[in-house]
Amino acid sequence: MSKNFTNELKEVYTLVGNRQKELGEYFKILEEDDDDTFADMNRYIDKFIQKIGLSLVKENRLSVLSRLISLRDEQLVQSLVKENFSDEKISEIKELAYLWVKEFYIQRHEEFLQSIEEKELLNEFYRRLLRGVHEVGIAMSEWQSLWTKHIINTINPELQHEFGDETVAFLEKQKLYDTDENGNKADRAYSVLKKDKSGYSVQAYAEFFENEVNEVTKAYETLIKDLELLEDEDTNQKEVYISYFKTLQNAFGEKERKNLIQRWQDVDRAWMKVTSPLQVGHPLEYYEDHFRKAVALEWDVRISNPDNLGADKTYKNILYMYNTLFEKLGSQKKKVLELTLANLQRVGLYIGRPALFYGAEFNGLFSAQVVPNDEQVSKEEGKKIFAFSDNILDSLRAKPFLKIQNKIFGKEFMDVERELVFKKSELWHKVYEVTTIGHEYGHILWLDNDTESRMNVSGVFKNIEEFKATTGGLMAFFMNEDESCKSYVLSDVIKRAVGLIGWMKTDEVQPYYCEGLIHLKGLFETQVLSFDESLSIDTSDDAYERLKKWYQTTYEDLASHYLAKKDANEFLSKYAVKINHSYMPLDKKVKSFVDYYWSLHQDIGRDIDEDEHREDWI
């Protein structure tokens, strides 16, 4: 990259960061009732609260602000449930909230692009690329509502009603999954089910959502034509970007069901060749659809921090841990070892911020991500890891303190956490590298080309995969510990495990909730946590060592499970069972605490702590 491009990239990165911090400042309207600085935002929030029929109280303002700024709807749903809205009405309001958020961010993205254009930052090729991503994103965001309405709110509830726990078996028997070029069942889908009098049939996105897909492919066509007329002398990525956008246009436009997986594999292959610090993210994940794993309509631009040095220590720790355990557990599975090591050695790590985002991402951004999920493509091309540490830290510093935090964890525990977040940013980033970037590396381990499809017989592969990822990062740390991080890593595990209980009723993040239940089993079994009307936390060195041994034993059991490619439910069922659409822990002590926390979460989960103030830490 040219020196000028690098300097301009830094300016753009700063602009993105400042805009993110500006968003976080809006939480102040919850803490400073008499401050007119955010009067317009206050009116904007209250107008939406009135539109959806909630009462104008501080707890609901927090819920709506969280939907707008943090992009998650759990607290909004909590508010609606507490005020006795019906399930049908809640679905309607979730869609209204999506449209509201979409309008807000598309306008913000437009202002961001105008700022870049007015300042003539980056070269003309990249300015047109960003504008093109925005145009595709608008079309993708229009489509998202129909995608959600059909797959998540119509077809999947019908399948659940008709077939219940036998849904996955029914889909398998009727061959209603997408398949690869060899006719093997794929681990994801780029198609939808259509129901008529004769039963269920499958249609590609391009066939079922024809008008919406046409708008997306037209935006790609225009972008490609314009980029072909421009030059990129700063990063020399012109041809790979154009190739990438062409494969996307072809994949979205593909109507032949038998070709879908291959077309999208071509997208991932083309995308892996894009190495610019401005990375475009396409449809990659499939958490929302538990039955057919229909890939969500993600679309975004991620910008790498020009000053970031990477995560070499975590990478080396992961390599050492994996090689050590493989020698113990998988000596007969050399193919898996070779594939994983090849993937690890070819990882492209991008640490930065999301700059533009659309479609499914108006329902929540990730803190980190490792992709592509297609193991055949990864075998050929490797993987990319994205980590948004600056965004996460900004978010932690911006949110108001909640009563439930002190009620559950106690003031002493929370003071240590806040000291880390507000006063020790360098150490916080080291802990993030262990826990979050380590998590993403952990996803790569123990996988063969067909591991997911073979382990997903019961449709719950993702519900143990998130635990495998987090624990892989922890295991790597345990084998080469940094004394300065140990206590904070333990606290992070505790905080994560407990906090994930709040996602009990949120289907699209069920894998994380299940992860939390498995962590809680270890935390209670080793007496790091104990519960008798209130939670007791032992963060002593002895407690740390007990928990470490539990993770070592549990992770080896899990790795062996992966190597044998057993049904994921065999492992999950040791820790949790599904009751009335929600997983509950088998361990009585864990269940007692989960019931307590969930009840408390519903009662005071949105109550701001009036005794502890964020300003005291800034």
Residue pairs with C-beta under 8 A, 6 or more apart in sequence:
1 9
1 234
1 235
1 277
2 233
2 234
4 234
5 122
5 123
5 234
5 235
6 306
8 121
8 122
9 122
9 277
9 278
9 303
9 306
10 306
10 307
11 119
11 121
12 116
12 121
12 122
12 303
12 355
13 303
13 304
13 305
13 306
13 352
13 353
15 112
15 115
15 116
16 112
16 303
16 353
16 355
17 353
17 390
17 394
19 108
19 112
20 353
20 390
20 391
20 394
21 394
21 398
23 69
23 398
24 69
24 394
24 395
24 397
24 398
24 399
25 38
25 398
26 38
26 41
26 65
26 68
26 69
27 65
27 69
27 398
27 399
27 400
28 35
28 37
28 38
29 35
29 38
29 41
29 42
29 45
29 61
29 65
30 58
30 61
30 62
30 65
30 400
30 608
31 400
31 608
31 613
31 614
31 615
45 61
45 64
45 65
45 68
46 56
46 61
48 64
48 97
48 100
49 55
49 56
49 60
49 61
49 64
50 56
51 96
52 80
52 93
52 96
52 97
53 85
54 60
54 63
54 64
54 79
54 80
54 83
55 83
58 608
59 79
59 606
59 607
59 608
60 79
60 606
62 75
62 400
62 606
62 608
63 75
63 76
63 78
63 79
63 606
64 76
64 79
64 97
66 72
66 75
66 76
67 73
67 75
67 76
67 97
67 101
68 100
68 101
68 104
69 398
70 364
70 395
70 399
71 101
71 361
71 362
71 363
71 364
71 365
72 363
72 364
73 94
73 97
73 363
73 506
74 502
74 503
74 506
75 605
75 606
76 93
76 94
76 97
77 90
77 94
77 505
77 506
78 601
78 602
78 605
78 606
79 606
80 89
80 90
80 93
81 90
81 602
82 602
85 93
91 153
95 145
95 148
95 149
98 144
98 145
98 148
98 362
98 363
99 145
101 362
102 141
102 144
102 362
105 357
105 358
105 362
106 137
106 138
106 141
106 358
109 134
109 137
109 356
110 134
112 355
112 356
113 130
113 131
113 134
116 122
116 127
116 130
117 127
117 131
120 127
121 127
122 130
122 234
122 278
123 231
123 232
123 233
123 234
124 230
125 227
125 230
125 231
125 232
125 238
126 232
126 234
126 278
128 223
128 226
128 227
128 230
129 223
129 227
129 241
129 278
129 280
130 278
130 301
130 355
130 356
132 219
132 220
132 222
132 223
132 226
132 227
132 245
133 223
133 280
133 299
133 300
133 301
133 356
134 356
135 219
135 222
135 223
136 216
136 219
136 220
136 223
136 299
136 358
137 299
137 300
137 356
137 357
137 358
137 359
138 219
138 358
139 212
139 215
139 216
139 218
139 219
140 216
140 297
140 299
140 358
140 359
141 358
141 359
141 362
142 212
142 215
143 209
143 212
143 213
143 215
143 216
143 297
143 359
144 297
144 359
144 360
144 362
146 209
146 212
147 209
147 296
147 297
147 360
148 288
150 192
150 208
151 192
151 288
151 289
151 294
152 288
152 289
155 192
155 193
155 195
156 289
156 290
156 291
158 195
159 167
159 170
159 171
159 193
159 291
160 167
162 170
163 169
163 170
165 578
167 291
167 459
168 291
168 457
168 458
168 459
170 176
171 177
171 291
171 292
172 185
174 199
174 200
176 193
176 200
176 201
176 202
176 292
177 185
177 186
177 189
177 292
178 185
178 186
178 188
178 189
178 190
178 191
178 202
178 257
178 260
178 261
178 292
179 185
179 186
179 258
179 261
180 186
180 261
180 262
180 376
181 258
181 261
181 262
184 450
184 453
185 453
186 261
186 453
187 293
187 373
187 452
187 453
187 456
187 461
188 286
188 293
188 294
188 295
188 373
189 260
189 286
189 289
189 292
189 293
189 294
189 295
190 204
190 205
190 251
190 254
190 260
190 261
190 263
190 264
190 283
190 294
190 295
191 202
191 203
191 204
191 205
191 208
191 257
191 260
191 292
191 294
192 202
192 203
192 205
192 208
192 209
192 294
193 200
193 201
193 202
193 292
194 200
194 201
194 202
194 203
194 208
202 257
203 257
204 254
204 255
204 256
204 257
204 260
205 213
205 252
206 213
206 252
206 253
206 254
206 255
207 255
213 252
213 253
216 252
217 249
217 252
217 253
220 245
220 246
220 248
220 249
220 252
221 249
223 245
224 242
224 245
224 246
224 249
227 238
227 241
227 242
227 245
228 242
230 238
231 238
232 238
232 241
235 276
235 277
237 274
237 275
237 276
240 270
240 273
240 274
240 275
241 274
241 276
241 280
243 270
243 273
244 267
244 270
244 271
244 273
244 274
244 280
246 270
247 263
247 266
247 267
247 269
247 270
248 267
248 282
250 263
250 266
251 260
251 263
251 264
251 266
251 267
254 260
254 263
264 283
264 295
264 374
265 374
265 376
265 377
267 282
268 371
268 372
268 374
268 377
268 381
269 377
269 380
269 381
271 280
271 282
271 372
272 348
272 372
272 377
272 381
272 382
272 384
273 381
274 280
275 348
277 303
277 304
277 306
277 350
277 352
278 301
278 302
278 303
278 304
278 355
279 301
279 302
279 303
279 304
279 350
279 384
279 386
280 300
280 301
280 302
281 298
281 299
281 300
281 301
281 302
281 386
282 298
282 299
283 295
283 296
283 297
283 298
283 299
284 295
284 298
284 369
284 371
284 372
284 373
285 295
285 296
285 298
285 366
285 369
285 371
285 373
286 293
286 294
286 295
286 296
286 373
287 296
287 462
287 508
287 509
287 510
287 511
288 294
288 296
288 360
288 507
288 508
289 296
290 459
290 507
290 510
291 459
296 359
296 360
297 359
297 360
298 359
298 360
298 361
299 357
299 358
299 359
299 361
300 354
300 355
300 356
300 357
300 358
300 361
301 354
301 355
301 356
301 357
302 350
302 352
302 353
302 354
302 355
302 386
302 388
303 352
303 353
303 354
303 355
304 350
304 351
304 352
305 351
305 352
305 353
305 390
308 351
308 352
310 349
310 351
311 349
311 351
311 387
311 433
311 437
313 433
313 480
313 482
314 433
314 434
314 437
314 438
314 441
314 473
314 476
314 477
315 344
315 347
315 349
315 441
316 480
317 438
317 476
317 477
317 479
317 480
318 344
318 438
318 441
318 442
318 445
318 472
318 473
318 476
319 341
319 344
320 476
320 479
320 480
321 472
321 475
321 476
321 478
321 479
322 340
322 341
322 344
322 445
322 476
323 341
324 479
325 475
325 555
325 556
325 559
326 333
326 337
328 556
329 556
329 559
329 560
329 563
330 336
330 337
330 559
330 563
333 448
333 563
335 448
336 446
336 447
336 448
336 563
339 375
339 379
339 447
339 448
339 449
340 444
340 445
340 446
340 447
342 379
342 382
343 378
343 379
343 382
343 383
343 444
344 441
344 444
345 382
346 381
346 382
346 383
347 370
347 382
347 383
347 384
347 385
347 441
347 444
348 382
348 383
348 384
348 385
349 384
349 385
349 387
349 437
350 384
350 385
350 386
350 387
351 386
351 387
351 388
351 389
351 437
352 386
352 387
352 388
352 390
353 388
353 390
353 391
354 361
354 365
354 388
354 391
357 365
363 508
365 388
365 391
366 386
366 388
367 387
367 388
367 391
367 392
367 436
368 385
368 386
368 387
368 388
368 436
368 437
368 439
368 440
369 385
369 386
369 440
370 383
370 384
370 385
370 386
370 440
370 441
370 443
370 444
371 383
371 384
371 386
372 378
372 383
372 384
373 452
375 447
375 448
375 449
375 450
375 451
375 452
376 449
379 449
383 444
385 437
385 440
385 441
386 440
387 432
387 436
387 437
387 440
389 429
389 432
389 433
389 436
392 432
392 436
393 421
393 425
393 428
393 429
393 432
396 421
397 421
397 422
397 614
397 618
399 614
400 608
400 609
400 614
401 414
401 608
401 609
401 612
401 613
401 614
402 604
402 605
402 606
402 607
402 608
402 609
403 604
403 607
403 608
403 609
404 600
404 601
404 604
404 605
404 607
405 414
405 609
406 414
406 609
406 611
406 612
407 600
407 604
408 498
408 535
408 597
408 600
409 417
409 494
409 495
409 498
409 535
409 537
410 535
410 537
411 612
413 491
413 537
413 539
414 612
416 487
416 491
417 491
417 495
418 617
420 427
420 428
420 431
420 488
421 428
421 617
422 617
422 618
423 617
427 484
427 485
427 488
430 482
430 484
430 485
431 485
431 488
431 489
431 492
434 473
434 474
434 477
434 482
434 485
434 489
435 470
435 473
435 474
435 489
435 492
435 493
435 496
436 473
437 473
438 470
438 472
438 473
438 474
438 476
438 477
439 469
439 470
439 472
439 473
440 469
440 473
441 472
441 473
441 476
442 468
442 469
442 470
442 471
442 472
442 473
442 475
442 476
443 465
443 468
443 469
443 472
445 468
445 472
445 559
446 468
446 559
446 562
446 563
447 562
448 565
450 565
451 562
451 565
452 461
452 465
454 565
455 461
455 562
455 565
455 566
455 567
455 568
456 568
457 567
457 568
457 569
458 567
458 568
458 569
460 514
460 568
460 569
460 572
461 568
462 510
462 511
463 510
463 511
463 514
463 515
463 568
463 572
463 583
464 514
464 515
464 518
464 558
464 568
464 571
464 572
465 511
465 568
466 511
466 512
466 514
466 515
467 514
467 515
467 518
467 519
467 558
468 555
468 558
468 562
470 496
470 515
470 519
471 551
471 554
471 555
471 558
472 555
474 489
474 493
474 551
475 551
475 552
475 555
477 485
477 489
478 548
478 551
478 552
486 544
487 539
487 544
490 528
490 539
490 543
490 544
490 547
491 539
493 519
493 523
493 547
494 523
494 528
494 529
494 537
494 539
496 516
496 519
497 516
497 519
497 520
497 523
498 516
498 520
498 535
498 597
499 516
500 512
500 513
500 515
500 516
500 517
500 519
501 513
501 516
501 520
501 594
501 597
501 598
501 601
502 597
502 598
502 601
502 605
503 509
503 510
503 512
503 513
503 516
504 513
504 582
504 583
504 594
504 598
505 582
506 513
510 583
513 583
514 572
514 575
514 576
514 583
517 575
517 576
517 583
517 585
517 590
517 594
518 554
518 572
518 575
518 576
520 529
520 585
520 587
520 590
520 593
520 594
521 575
521 585
521 587
521 590
522 528
522 547
522 550
522 551
522 554
523 529
523 547
524 530
524 531
524 587
524 589
524 590
524 593
525 550
525 587
526 543
526 546
526 547
526 549
526 550
527 538
527 543
527 546
528 537
528 538
528 539
528 543
528 544
528 546
528 547
529 535
529 536
529 537
529 538
529 593
530 536
530 538
530 589
531 589
531 592
531 593
531 596
535 593
557 571
558 571
561 568
561 570
561 571
572 583
574 586
575 585
575 586
575 587
576 583
576 584
576 585
576 586
577 583
577 584
577 586
578 584
584 591
584 594
585 591
585 594
